[in-house]
Amino acid sequence: MVTTKRKKGVVGWKEHAGLPDLKIKDVVAKIDTGATLSSIHASDIKITTKAGVKYVSFKVMKRNNTVKKAKAPLAGYKRIRSSDGDVERRPLIKTTLLLDGIEKKIELTLADRRLMDYTMLIGRKALGRQWMVNPSVSFLAKTTEAKKKAKK
């Protein structure tokens, strides 16, 4: 049996990403190979139950000060250890990441990132084996809009 290696995409240390399930078309995300999971800045986090299913509703504030309300089924909670050693229990959702024209299901924790420079952090579990990171550049991935224009 012959296997062919699929060419990996290359992303920079920060990229434009989308979360179509949450109706977030574009967010600037920091690529962090030191983090296992991905996280997004969320405020006003509320857990509700509807028909026996737990949902989490929250607001995402992007760097341009636009606020997007989102809601997703709660997949559980994750204990996350920050770089300074503190452990925090965060809500976890499963959603779709759109990066470099590729959609991928990921786990995403909801966190207070208002003191951080980037709204979203993409960890190595989301990157998987599809992308390599070039830390010396940013915005290497083609945005969805650029891909649409290239097809015309």
Residue, then its C-alpha position, 0 to 999 in steps of 0.5 A: m500500500v502506497t501512502t502519500k503525504r499530504k502537504k501541510g499548510v503553513v500559518g504565522w504566529k497570528e492569523h485570521a480565523g473564523l468560527p462559522d458555528l458561532k457566526i463569527k466570520d473573522v477574529v485575529a487569533k494567536i497561534d500558541t504551540g505551548a497551549t494544548l487547547s484553544s480558547i476565546h475571550a468570553s464575557d457574560i457566560k450563562i449556563t442554561t438547560k433546554a430539553g435536558v441539554k445544557y447550553v452556554s451563552f456568552k459574548v465575544m468582544k473582538r479587538n475592534n470593539t464589536v460584540k458578538k453574542a453566541k450560544a453553543p451546547l456545553a461539552g463540559y468543563k476543563r481545568i486549565r493551568s495558566s503559564d503562571g501556575d494558576v488552575e482555572r475551571r473553564p466551560l468547554i464547547k465543540t465548534t468549527l474552526l475555519l483557518d486557511g480555507i479549511e474547516k476543522k472541529i475543535e474544542l474551545t474553552l471560554a475564558d476572560r482574555r480581556l487583558m490579553d492582546y488577542t481575542m482567540l488563542i489556537g492551541r496545538k490540538a486544533l492545529g493537529r497535523q494539518w498546519m506548521v507554524n512559522p513564528s517569524v511571520s504573521f497572516l500567512a493563511k489565506t482568508t476565506e475572502a481571498k480564496k473566493k477571489a482566487k477562484k474567480 
